[in-house]
Amino acid sequence: MSKGLADGVGVARAGHFETVAQQRAAATLGIWAWLITELLLFSALFLVALIVRIQHPEATVAAAKHLKFWIGATNTVVLICSSLTMSMAIEFSRIGWQRAMVRAMLATAALGGLFLVLKGYEYYADWDEHMMPFLGSRPFALAETPPARLFVNLYYVATILHAVHLFTGIALLLGMTWMAAKAGFLSRHQNWIEVYGLYWHFIDLIWILAFPILYVVNR
């Protein structure tokens, strides 16, 4: 059992690790290494969006006016709340409160689902306003300004990629919640909650970066 965990809470050591501490350190290192590569991917998209904003301010502002600021702001609050519930789930897992942990995980998944519903509504509104330049069947509303098209395309690449990460996170979380509802889960797999929590907080961090870059600075 690891230091700082309640009685009955721990990690089942895999055969290729000498100690539980080594196993936990390897899992943490692995998730951090992967998250850094994902952060580099999103950072490149955000950097290009900022460069387009600097070089073509009028076009990007015209495009950004079509973004639904209230949805972006609401989704920011939703994901911040989901980080809080995920942090609660991690803390409950450490002290062995399995039922409370499961409830916090379900709340986190529900908040993630709410984000996707709001984002889907925003995409529908964009489609209705002819703000999807990659749909050849519907003319782009700002077709006469190529920089606006570039900014909008960057917006969709970044937000759809984020939504895919979030959807994957919700699916993983629900699967883990189903397993966590069974007796004995925390005695063997508490580190799963810790490692997954890093992934969820990463998803939230990406949106916290995306919101000001895509919605705020272009207003």
Biotite code that builds the C-alpha atoms (Angstrom):
import biotite.structure as struc

atoms = struc.array([
    struc.Atom([0.000, 0.000, 0.000], chain_id="A", res_id=1, res_name="MET", atom_name="CA", element="C"),
    struc.Atom([1.275, 3.458, -0.883], chain_id="A", res_id=2, res_name="SER", atom_name="CA", element="C"),
    struc.Atom([1.952, 6.187, 1.604], chain_id="A", res_id=3, res_name="LYS", atom_name="CA", element="C"),
    struc.Atom([-0.970, 8.545, 2.157], chain_id="A", res_id=4, res_name="GLY", atom_name="CA", element="C"),
    struc.Atom([-3.667, 5.999, 1.273], chain_id="A", res_id=5, res_name="LEU", atom_name="CA", element="C"),
    struc.Atom([-6.277, 4.664, 3.666], chain_id="A", res_id=6, res_name="ALA", atom_name="CA", element="C"),
    struc.Atom([-6.391, 1.052, 4.827], chain_id="A", res_id=7, res_name="ASP", atom_name="CA", element="C"),
    struc.Atom([-7.829, -1.210, 2.149], chain_id="A", res_id=8, res_name="GLY", atom_name="CA", element="C"),
    struc.Atom([-6.714, 1.116, -0.639], chain_id="A", res_id=9, res_name="VAL", atom_name="CA", element="C"),
    struc.Atom([-3.764, 0.214, -2.811], chain_id="A", res_id=10, res_name="GLY", atom_name="CA", element="C"),
    struc.Atom([-2.345, -1.046, -6.080], chain_id="A", res_id=11, res_name="VAL", atom_name="CA", element="C"),
    struc.Atom([-1.958, -4.605, -7.340], chain_id="A", res_id=12, res_name="ALA", atom_name="CA", element="C"),
    struc.Atom([1.698, -4.913, -8.395], chain_id="A", res_id=13, res_name="ARG", atom_name="CA", element="C"),
    struc.Atom([2.295, -6.191, -11.917], chain_id="A", res_id=14, res_name="ALA", atom_name="CA", element="C"),
    struc.Atom([4.936, -8.897, -12.232], chain_id="A", res_id=15, res_name="GLY", atom_name="CA", element="C"),
    struc.Atom([7.435, -6.813, -14.200], chain_id="A", res_id=16, res_name="HIS", atom_name="CA", element="C"),
    struc.Atom([7.713, -4.178, -11.453], chain_id="A", res_id=17, res_name="PHE", atom_name="CA", element="C"),
    struc.Atom([9.832, -4.686, -8.352], chain_id="A", res_id=18, res_name="GLU", atom_name="CA", element="C"),
    struc.Atom([7.698, -2.490, -6.106], chain_id="A", res_id=19, res_name="THR", atom_name="CA", element="C"),
    struc.Atom([4.317, -0.787, -6.115], chain_id="A", res_id=20, res_name="VAL", atom_name="CA", element="C"),
    struc.Atom([6.066, 2.576, -5.849], chain_id="A", res_id=21, res_name="ALA", atom_name="CA", element="C"),
    struc.Atom([8.001, 1.830, -9.033], chain_id="A", res_id=22, res_name="GLN", atom_name="CA", element="C"),
    struc.Atom([4.784, 0.845, -10.794], chain_id="A", res_id=23, res_name="GLN", atom_name="CA", element="C"),
    struc.Atom([3.024, 4.044, -9.751], chain_id="A", res_id=24, res_name="ARG", atom_name="CA", element="C"),
    struc.Atom([6.012, 6.150, -10.829], chain_id="A", res_id=25, res_name="ALA", atom_name="CA", element="C"),
    struc.Atom([6.113, 4.440, -14.227], chain_id="A", res_id=26, res_name="ALA", atom_name="CA", element="C"),
    struc.Atom([2.390, 5.020, -14.782], chain_id="A", res_id=27, res_name="ALA", atom_name="CA", element="C"),
    struc.Atom([2.693, 8.678, -13.831], chain_id="A", res_id=28, res_name="THR", atom_name="CA", element="C"),
    struc.Atom([5.737, 9.184, -16.057], chain_id="A", res_id=29, res_name="LEU", atom_name="CA", element="C"),
    struc.Atom([3.997, 7.483, -18.966], chain_id="A", res_id=30, res_name="GLY", atom_name="CA", element="C"),
    struc.Atom([0.850, 9.603, -18.803], chain_id="A", res_id=31, res_name="ILE", atom_name="CA", element="C"),
    struc.Atom([2.870, 12.814, -18.420], chain_id="A", res_id=32, res_name="TRP", atom_name="CA", element="C"),
    struc.Atom([5.034, 11.951, -21.441], chain_id="A", res_id=33, res_name="ALA", atom_name="CA", element="C"),
    struc.Atom([1.943, 11.349, -23.564], chain_id="A", res_id=34, res_name="TRP", atom_name="CA", element="C"),
    struc.Atom([0.163, 14.475, -22.332], chain_id="A", res_id=35, res_name="LEU", atom_name="CA", element="C"),
    struc.Atom([3.177, 16.624, -23.205], chain_id="A", res_id=36, res_name="ILE", atom_name="CA", element="C"),
    struc.Atom([3.076, 15.375, -26.800], chain_id="A", res_id=37, res_name="THR", atom_name="CA", element="C"),
    struc.Atom([-0.636, 16.200, -26.956], chain_id="A", res_id=38, res_name="GLU", atom_name="CA", element="C"),
    struc.Atom([0.041, 19.637, -25.498], chain_id="A", res_id=39, res_name="LEU", atom_name="CA", element="C"),
    struc.Atom([2.579, 20.288, -28.258], chain_id="A", res_id=40, res_name="LEU", atom_name="CA", element="C"),
    struc.Atom([-0.064, 19.412, -30.851], chain_id="A", res_id=41, res_name="LEU", atom_name="CA", element="C"),
    struc.Atom([-2.637, 21.830, -29.462], chain_id="A", res_id=42, res_name="PHE", atom_name="CA", element="C"),
    struc.Atom([-0.003, 24.497, -28.838], chain_id="A", res_id=43, res_name="SER", atom_name="CA", element="C"),
    struc.Atom([0.913, 24.473, -32.532], chain_id="A", res_id=44, res_name="ALA", atom_name="CA", element="C"),
    struc.Atom([-2.731, 25.032, -33.501], chain_id="A", res_id=45, res_name="LEU", atom_name="CA", element="C"),
    struc.Atom([-3.148, 27.863, -31.001], chain_id="A", res_id=46, res_name="PHE", atom_name="CA", element="C"),
    struc.Atom([0.107, 29.483, -32.109], chain_id="A", res_id=47, res_name="LEU", atom_name="CA", element="C"),
    struc.Atom([-0.989, 29.509, -35.747], chain_id="A", res_id=48, res_name="VAL", atom_name="CA", element="C"),
    struc.Atom([-4.357, 30.986, -34.714], chain_id="A", res_id=49, res_name="ALA", atom_name="CA", element="C"),
    struc.Atom([-2.576, 33.792, -32.865], chain_id="A", res_id=50, res_name="LEU", atom_name="CA", element="C"),
    struc.Atom([-0.304, 34.465, -35.847], chain_id="A", res_id=51, res_name="ILE", atom_name="CA", element="C"),
    struc.Atom([-3.334, 34.711, -38.141], chain_id="A", res_id=52, res_name="VAL", atom_name="CA", element="C"),
    struc.Atom([-4.921, 37.091, -35.633], chain_id="A", res_id=53, res_name="ARG", atom_name="CA", element="C"),
    struc.Atom([-1.829, 39.328, -35.610], chain_id="A", res_id=54, res_name="ILE", atom_name="CA", element="C"),
    struc.Atom([-1.371, 39.369, -39.383], chain_id="A", res_id=55, res_name="GLN", atom_name="CA", element="C"),
    struc.Atom([-5.055, 39.623, -40.350], chain_id="A", res_id=56, res_name="HIS", atom_name="CA", element="C"),
    struc.Atom([-6.886, 41.251, -37.431], chain_id="A", res_id=57, res_name="PRO", atom_name="CA", element="C"),
    struc.Atom([-9.943, 42.464, -39.342], chain_id="A", res_id=58, res_name="GLU", atom_name="CA", element="C"),
    struc.Atom([-10.632, 39.116, -40.999], chain_id="A", res_id=59, res_name="ALA", atom_name="CA", element="C"),
    struc.Atom([-10.239, 37.101, -37.797], chain_id="A", res_id=60, res_name="THR", atom_name="CA", element="C"),
    struc.Atom([-12.413, 39.501, -35.820], chain_id="A", res_id=61, res_name="VAL", atom_name="CA", element="C"),
    struc.Atom([-15.109, 39.235, -38.498], chain_id="A", res_id=62, res_name="ALA", atom_name="CA", element="C"),
    struc.Atom([-14.951, 35.440, -38.277], chain_id="A", res_id=63, res_name="ALA", atom_name="CA", element="C"),
    struc.Atom([-14.802, 35.345, -34.476], chain_id="A", res_id=64, res_name="ALA", atom_name="CA", element="C"),
    struc.Atom([-17.967, 37.434, -34.221], chain_id="A", res_id=65, res_name="LYS", atom_name="CA", element="C"),
    struc.Atom([-19.865, 34.371, -35.411], chain_id="A", res_id=66, res_name="HIS", atom_name="CA", element="C"),
    struc.Atom([-18.557, 32.263, -32.515], chain_id="A", res_id=67, res_name="LEU", atom_name="CA", element="C"),
    struc.Atom([-21.053, 31.869, -29.681], chain_id="A", res_id=68, res_name="LYS", atom_name="CA", element="C"),
    struc.Atom([-19.223, 33.539, -26.811], chain_id="A", res_id=69, res_name="PHE", atom_name="CA", element="C"),
    struc.Atom([-21.844, 32.574, -24.235], chain_id="A", res_id=70, res_name="TRP", atom_name="CA", element="C"),
    struc.Atom([-21.481, 28.903, -25.136], chain_id="A", res_id=71, res_name="ILE", atom_name="CA", element="C"),
    struc.Atom([-17.699, 29.080, -24.925], chain_id="A", res_id=72, res_name="GLY", atom_name="CA", element="C"),
    struc.Atom([-17.889, 30.822, -21.545], chain_id="A", res_id=73, res_name="ALA", atom_name="CA", element="C"),
    struc.Atom([-20.493, 28.387, -20.219], chain_id="A", res_id=74, res_name="THR", atom_name="CA", element="C"),
    struc.Atom([-18.439, 25.413, -21.358], chain_id="A", res_id=75, res_name="ASN", atom_name="CA", element="C"),
    struc.Atom([-15.403, 26.863, -19.605], chain_id="A", res_id=76, res_name="THR", atom_name="CA", element="C"),
    struc.Atom([-17.332, 26.935, -16.332], chain_id="A", res_id=77, res_name="VAL", atom_name="CA", element="C"),
    struc.Atom([-18.663, 23.420, -16.983], chain_id="A", res_id=78, res_name="VAL", atom_name="CA", element="C"),
    struc.Atom([-15.175, 21.978, -17.446], chain_id="A", res_id=79, res_name="LEU", atom_name="CA", element="C"),
    struc.Atom([-13.789, 23.813, -14.421], chain_id="A", res_id=80, res_name="ILE", atom_name="CA", element="C"),
    struc.Atom([-16.591, 22.242, -12.377], chain_id="A", res_id=81, res_name="CYS", atom_name="CA", element="C"),
    struc.Atom([-15.742, 18.848, -13.881], chain_id="A", res_id=82, res_name="SER", atom_name="CA", element="C"),
    struc.Atom([-12.140, 19.274, -12.754], chain_id="A", res_id=83, res_name="SER", atom_name="CA", element="C"),
    struc.Atom([-13.452, 19.905, -9.258], chain_id="A", res_id=84, res_name="LEU", atom_name="CA", element="C"),
    struc.Atom([-15.569, 16.740, -9.261], chain_id="A", res_id=85, res_name="THR", atom_name="CA", element="C"),
    struc.Atom([-12.656, 14.728, -10.691], chain_id="A", res_id=86, res_name="MET", atom_name="CA", element="C"),
    struc.Atom([-10.400, 16.049, -7.935], chain_id="A", res_id=87, res_name="SER", atom_name="CA", element="C"),
    struc.Atom([-13.043, 15.003, -5.421], chain_id="A", res_id=88, res_name="MET", atom_name="CA", element="C"),
    struc.Atom([-13.103, 11.510, -6.949], chain_id="A", res_id=89, res_name="ALA", atom_name="CA", element="C"),
    struc.Atom([-9.325, 11.257, -6.584], chain_id="A", res_id=90, res_name="ILE", atom_name="CA", element="C"),
    struc.Atom([-9.451, 12.375, -2.964], chain_id="A", res_id=91, res_name="GLU", atom_name="CA", element="C"),
    struc.Atom([-12.296, 9.962, -2.184], chain_id="A", res_id=92, res_name="PHE", atom_name="CA", element="C"),
    struc.Atom([-10.255, 7.145, -3.747], chain_id="A", res_id=93, res_name="SER", atom_name="CA", element="C"),
    struc.Atom([-7.326, 7.940, -1.455], chain_id="A", res_id=94, res_name="ARG", atom_name="CA", element="C"),
    struc.Atom([-9.398, 7.713, 1.705], chain_id="A", res_id=95, res_name="ILE", atom_name="CA", element="C"),
    struc.Atom([-11.352, 4.664, 0.566], chain_id="A", res_id=96, res_name="GLY", atom_name="CA", element="C"),
    struc.Atom([-14.783, 6.241, 0.079], chain_id="A", res_id=97, res_name="TRP", atom_name="CA", element="C"),
    struc.Atom([-15.688, 4.125, -2.917], chain_id="A", res_id=98, res_name="GLN", atom_name="CA", element="C"),
    struc.Atom([-19.361, 5.094, -3.249], chain_id="A", res_id=99, res_name="ARG", atom_name="CA", element="C"),
    struc.Atom([-18.578, 8.797, -3.007], chain_id="A", res_id=100, res_name="ALA", atom_name="CA", element="C"),
    struc.Atom([-15.817, 8.313, -5.568], chain_id="A", res_id=101, res_name="MET", atom_name="CA", element="C"),
    struc.Atom([-18.223, 6.641, -8.003], chain_id="A", res_id=102, res_name="VAL", atom_name="CA", element="C"),
    struc.Atom([-20.741, 9.472, -7.595], chain_id="A", res_id=103, res_name="ARG", atom_name="CA", element="C"),
    struc.Atom([-18.041, 12.071, -8.241], chain_id="A", res_id=104, res_name="ALA", atom_name="CA", element="C"),
    struc.Atom([-16.915, 10.173, -11.342], chain_id="A", res_id=105, res_name="MET", atom_name="CA", element="C"),
    struc.Atom([-20.485, 10.052, -12.655], chain_id="A", res_id=106, res_name="LEU", atom_name="CA", element="C"),
    struc.Atom([-20.854, 13.783, -12.020], chain_id="A", res_id=107, res_name="ALA", atom_name="CA", element="C"),
    struc.Atom([-17.635, 14.380, -13.956], chain_id="A", res_id=108, res_name="THR", atom_name="CA", element="C"),
    struc.Atom([-18.896, 12.325, -16.899], chain_id="A", res_id=109, res_name="ALA", atom_name="CA", element="C"),
    struc.Atom([-22.234, 14.169, -16.827], chain_id="A", res_id=110, res_name="ALA", atom_name="CA", element="C"),
    struc.Atom([-20.493, 17.549, -16.953], chain_id="A", res_id=111, res_name="LEU", atom_name="CA", element="C"),
    struc.Atom([-18.375, 16.336, -19.846], chain_id="A", res_id=112, res_name="GLY", atom_name="CA", element="C"),
    struc.Atom([-21.539, 15.245, -21.628], chain_id="A", res_id=113, res_name="GLY", atom_name="CA", element="C"),
    struc.Atom([-23.102, 18.665, -21.034], chain_id="A", res_id=114, res_name="LEU", atom_name="CA", element="C"),
    struc.Atom([-20.054, 20.276, -22.638], chain_id="A", res_id=115, res_name="PHE", atom_name="CA", element="C"),
    struc.Atom([-20.473, 18.128, -25.754], chain_id="A", res_id=116, res_name="LEU", atom_name="CA", element="C"),
    struc.Atom([-24.191, 18.909, -25.986], chain_id="A", res_id=117, res_name="VAL", atom_name="CA", element="C"),
    struc.Atom([-23.510, 22.650, -25.849], chain_id="A", res_id=118, res_name="LEU", atom_name="CA", element="C"),
    struc.Atom([-20.677, 22.299, -28.345], chain_id="A", res_id=119, res_name="LYS", atom_name="CA", element="C"),
    struc.Atom([-22.918, 20.335, -30.680], chain_id="A", res_id=120, res_name="GLY", atom_name="CA", element="C"),
    struc.Atom([-25.519, 23.094, -30.500], chain_id="A", res_id=121, res_name="TYR", atom_name="CA", element="C"),
    struc.Atom([-22.839, 25.651, -31.339], chain_id="A", res_id=122, res_name="GLU", atom_name="CA", element="C"),
    struc.Atom([-21.756, 23.623, -34.368], chain_id="A", res_id=123, res_name="TYR", atom_name="CA", element="C"),
    struc.Atom([-25.377, 23.440, -35.501], chain_id="A", res_id=124, res_name="TYR", atom_name="CA", element="C"),
    struc.Atom([-25.684, 27.225, -35.204], chain_id="A", res_id=125, res_name="ALA", atom_name="CA", element="C"),
    struc.Atom([-22.474, 27.595, -37.227], chain_id="A", res_id=126, res_name="ASP", atom_name="CA", element="C"),
    struc.Atom([-23.887, 25.338, -39.924], chain_id="A", res_id=127, res_name="TRP", atom_name="CA", element="C"),
    struc.Atom([-27.097, 27.373, -39.986], chain_id="A", res_id=128, res_name="ASP", atom_name="CA", element="C"),
    struc.Atom([-25.071, 30.586, -40.430], chain_id="A", res_id=129, res_name="GLU", atom_name="CA", element="C"),
    struc.Atom([-22.942, 29.125, -43.262], chain_id="A", res_id=130, res_name="HIS", atom_name="CA", element="C"),
    struc.Atom([-19.804, 29.256, -41.113], chain_id="A", res_id=131, res_name="MET", atom_name="CA", element="C"),
    struc.Atom([-18.403, 25.851, -42.067], chain_id="A", res_id=132, res_name="MET", atom_name="CA", element="C"),
    struc.Atom([-15.991, 26.492, -44.968], chain_id="A", res_id=133, res_name="PRO", atom_name="CA", element="C"),
    struc.Atom([-15.196, 22.791, -45.410], chain_id="A", res_id=134, res_name="PHE", atom_name="CA", element="C"),
    struc.Atom([-18.786, 22.030, -46.492], chain_id="A", res_id=135, res_name="LEU", atom_name="CA", element="C"),
    struc.Atom([-18.764, 22.587, -50.224], chain_id="A", res_id=136, res_name="GLY", atom_name="CA", element="C"),
    struc.Atom([-22.545, 22.211, -50.477], chain_id="A", res_id=137, res_name="SER", atom_name="CA", element="C"),
    struc.Atom([-23.091, 25.332, -48.361], chain_id="A", res_id=138, res_name="ARG", atom_name="CA", element="C"),
    struc.Atom([-21.230, 28.532, -49.355], chain_id="A", res_id=139, res_name="PRO", atom_name="CA", element="C"),
    struc.Atom([-19.004, 29.985, -46.638], chain_id="A", res_id=140, res_name="PHE", atom_name="CA", element="C"),
    struc.Atom([-20.389, 33.291, -45.355], chain_id="A", res_id=141, res_name="ALA", atom_name="CA", element="C"),
    struc.Atom([-16.936, 34.945, -45.403], chain_id="A", res_id=142, res_name="LEU", atom_name="CA", element="C"),
    struc.Atom([-15.678, 33.363, -48.623], chain_id="A", res_id=143, res_name="ALA", atom_name="CA", element="C"),
    struc.Atom([-14.261, 36.665, -49.853], chain_id="A", res_id=144, res_name="GLU", atom_name="CA", element="C"),
    struc.Atom([-11.705, 36.769, -47.003], chain_id="A", res_id=145, res_name="THR", atom_name="CA", element="C"),
    struc.Atom([-9.267, 33.802, -47.105], chain_id="A", res_id=146, res_name="PRO", atom_name="CA", element="C"),
    struc.Atom([-7.723, 34.627, -43.683], chain_id="A", res_id=147, res_name="PRO", atom_name="CA", element="C"),
    struc.Atom([-11.180, 34.293, -42.130], chain_id="A", res_id=148, res_name="ALA", atom_name="CA", element="C"),
    struc.Atom([-11.517, 30.881, -43.740], chain_id="A", res_id=149, res_name="ARG", atom_name="CA", element="C"),
    struc.Atom([-8.125, 29.878, -42.306], chain_id="A", res_id=150, res_name="LEU", atom_name="CA", element="C"),
    struc.Atom([-9.066, 31.049, -38.815], chain_id="A", res_id=151, res_name="PHE", atom_name="CA", element="C"),
    struc.Atom([-12.397, 29.218, -38.895], chain_id="A", res_id=152, res_name="VAL", atom_name="CA", element="C"),
    struc.Atom([-10.712, 26.043, -40.132], chain_id="A", res_id=153, res_name="ASN", atom_name="CA", element="C"),
    struc.Atom([-8.192, 26.275, -37.284], chain_id="A", res_id=154, res_name="LEU", atom_name="CA", element="C"),
    struc.Atom([-11.071, 26.771, -34.870], chain_id="A", res_id=155, res_name="TYR", atom_name="CA", element="C"),
    struc.Atom([-12.778, 23.604, -36.074], chain_id="A", res_id=156, res_name="TYR", atom_name="CA", element="C"),
    struc.Atom([-9.617, 21.510, -36.082], chain_id="A", res_id=157, res_name="VAL", atom_name="CA", element="C"),
    struc.Atom([-8.769, 22.566, -32.517], chain_id="A", res_id=158, res_name="ALA", atom_name="CA", element="C"),
    struc.Atom([-12.269, 22.257, -31.061], chain_id="A", res_id=159, res_name="THR", atom_name="CA", element="C"),
    struc.Atom([-13.163, 18.999, -32.821], chain_id="A", res_id=160, res_name="ILE", atom_name="CA", element="C"),
    struc.Atom([-9.845, 17.492, -31.738], chain_id="A", res_id=161, res_name="LEU", atom_name="CA", element="C"),
    struc.Atom([-10.592, 18.614, -28.185], chain_id="A", res_id=162, res_name="HIS", atom_name="CA", element="C"),
    struc.Atom([-14.106, 17.159, -28.409], chain_id="A", res_id=163, res_name="ALA", atom_name="CA", element="C"),
    struc.Atom([-12.663, 13.810, -29.544], chain_id="A", res_id=164, res_name="VAL", atom_name="CA", element="C"),
    struc.Atom([-10.350, 13.795, -26.522], chain_id="A", res_id=165, res_name="HIS", atom_name="CA", element="C"),
    struc.Atom([-13.273, 14.668, -24.268], chain_id="A", res_id=166, res_name="LEU", atom_name="CA", element="C"),
    struc.Atom([-15.559, 12.002, -25.753], chain_id="A", res_id=167, res_name="PHE", atom_name="CA", element="C"),
    struc.Atom([-12.791, 9.430, -25.308], chain_id="A", res_id=168, res_name="THR", atom_name="CA", element="C"),
    struc.Atom([-12.318, 10.612, -21.742], chain_id="A", res_id=169, res_name="GLY", atom_name="CA", element="C"),
    struc.Atom([-16.019, 10.232, -20.969], chain_id="A", res_id=170, res_name="ILE", atom_name="CA", element="C"),
    struc.Atom([-16.078, 6.707, -22.436], chain_id="A", res_id=171, res_name="ALA", atom_name="CA", element="C"),
    struc.Atom([-13.027, 5.701, -20.391], chain_id="A", res_id=172, res_name="LEU", atom_name="CA", element="C"),
    struc.Atom([-14.469, 7.303, -17.280], chain_id="A", res_id=173, res_name="LEU", atom_name="CA", element="C"),
    struc.Atom([-17.795, 5.491, -17.605], chain_id="A", res_id=174, res_name="LEU", atom_name="CA", element="C"),
    struc.Atom([-15.996, 2.190, -18.137], chain_id="A", res_id=175, res_name="GLY", atom_name="CA", element="C"),
    struc.Atom([-13.827, 2.805, -15.095], chain_id="A", res_id=176, res_name="MET", atom_name="CA", element="C"),
    struc.Atom([-16.876, 3.837, -13.073], chain_id="A", res_id=177, res_name="THR", atom_name="CA", element="C"),
    struc.Atom([-18.572, 0.549, -13.932], chain_id="A", res_id=178, res_name="TRP", atom_name="CA", element="C"),
    struc.Atom([-15.526, -1.351, -12.672], chain_id="A", res_id=179, res_name="MET", atom_name="CA", element="C"),
    struc.Atom([-15.138, 0.921, -9.652], chain_id="A", res_id=180, res_name="ALA", atom_name="CA", element="C"),
    struc.Atom([-18.670, 0.144, -8.509], chain_id="A", res_id=181, res_name="ALA", atom_name="CA", element="C"),
    struc.Atom([-17.569, -3.417, -7.727], chain_id="A", res_id=182, res_name="LYS", atom_name="CA", element="C"),
    struc.Atom([-16.208, -4.349, -4.320], chain_id="A", res_id=183, res_name="ALA", atom_name="CA", element="C"),
    struc.Atom([-12.441, -4.459, -3.989], chain_id="A", res_id=184, res_name="GLY", atom_name="CA", element="C"),
    struc.Atom([-11.645, -2.044, -6.811], chain_id="A", res_id=185, res_name="PHE", atom_name="CA", element="C"),
    struc.Atom([-9.772, 0.425, -4.622], chain_id="A", res_id=186, res_name="LEU", atom_name="CA", element="C"),
    struc.Atom([-7.698, -2.308, -3.023], chain_id="A", res_id=187, res_name="SER", atom_name="CA", element="C"),
    struc.Atom([-6.117, -3.086, -6.406], chain_id="A", res_id=188, res_name="ARG", atom_name="CA", element="C"),
    struc.Atom([-6.556, -0.189, -8.821], chain_id="A", res_id=189, res_name="HIS", atom_name="CA", element="C"),
    struc.Atom([-6.546, 3.098, -6.925], chain_id="A", res_id=190, res_name="GLN", atom_name="CA", element="C"),
    struc.Atom([-3.732, 4.363, -9.151], chain_id="A", res_id=191, res_name="ASN", atom_name="CA", element="C"),
    struc.Atom([-6.053, 4.155, -12.167], chain_id="A", res_id=192, res_name="TRP", atom_name="CA", element="C"),
    struc.Atom([-8.057, 7.029, -10.705], chain_id="A", res_id=193, res_name="ILE", atom_name="CA", element="C"),
    struc.Atom([-4.921, 9.084, -10.110], chain_id="A", res_id=194, res_name="GLU", atom_name="CA", element="C"),
    struc.Atom([-3.567, 8.551, -13.627], chain_id="A", res_id=195, res_name="VAL", atom_name="CA", element="C"),
    struc.Atom([-6.918, 9.133, -15.299], chain_id="A", res_id=196, res_name="TYR", atom_name="CA", element="C"),
    struc.Atom([-7.356, 12.333, -13.294], chain_id="A", res_id=197, res_name="GLY", atom_name="CA", element="C"),
    struc.Atom([-4.279, 13.766, -15.004], chain_id="A", res_id=198, res_name="LEU", atom_name="CA", element="C"),
    struc.Atom([-5.858, 13.091, -18.400], chain_id="A", res_id=199, res_name="TYR", atom_name="CA", element="C"),
    struc.Atom([-9.122, 14.762, -17.421], chain_id="A", res_id=200, res_name="TRP", atom_name="CA", element="C"),
    struc.Atom([-7.363, 17.835, -16.054], chain_id="A", res_id=201, res_name="HIS", atom_name="CA", element="C"),
    struc.Atom([-5.396, 18.002, -19.310], chain_id="A", res_id=202, res_name="PHE", atom_name="CA", element="C"),
    struc.Atom([-8.645, 18.120, -21.299], chain_id="A", res_id=203, res_name="ILE", atom_name="CA", element="C"),
    struc.Atom([-9.820, 20.982, -19.117], chain_id="A", res_id=204, res_name="ASP", atom_name="CA", element="C"),
    struc.Atom([-6.508, 22.812, -19.468], chain_id="A", res_id=205, res_name="LEU", atom_name="CA", element="C"),
    struc.Atom([-6.677, 22.661, -23.262], chain_id="A", res_id=206, res_name="ILE", atom_name="CA", element="C"),
    struc.Atom([-10.107, 24.277, -23.267], chain_id="A", res_id=207, res_name="TRP", atom_name="CA", element="C"),
    struc.Atom([-9.013, 26.935, -20.775], chain_id="A", res_id=208, res_name="ILE", atom_name="CA", element="C"),
    struc.Atom([-6.273, 27.820, -23.280], chain_id="A", res_id=209, res_name="LEU", atom_name="CA", element="C"),
    struc.Atom([-8.583, 27.575, -26.298], chain_id="A", res_id=210, res_name="ALA", atom_name="CA", element="C"),
    struc.Atom([-11.315, 29.824, -24.921], chain_id="A", res_id=211, res_name="PHE", atom_name="CA", element="C"),
    struc.Atom([-9.297, 33.065, -24.648], chain_id="A", res_id=212, res_name="PRO", atom_name="CA", element="C"),
    struc.Atom([-7.316, 32.393, -27.843], chain_id="A", res_id=213, res_name="ILE", atom_name="CA", element="C"),
    struc.Atom([-10.322, 31.598, -30.029], chain_id="A", res_id=214, res_name="LEU", atom_name="CA", element="C"),
    struc.Atom([-13.161, 33.500, -28.375], chain_id="A", res_id=215, res_name="TYR", atom_name="CA", element="C"),
    struc.Atom([-11.782, 36.363, -26.288], chain_id="A", res_id=216, res_name="VAL", atom_name="CA", element="C"),
    struc.Atom([-8.780, 37.958, -28.015], chain_id="A", res_id=217, res_name="VAL", atom_name="CA", element="C"),
    struc.Atom([-10.651, 38.216, -31.312], chain_id="A", res_id=218, res_name="ASN", atom_name="CA", element="C"),
    struc.Atom([-13.621, 40.155, -29.957], chain_id="A", res_id=219, res_name="ARG", atom_name="CA", element="C"),
])
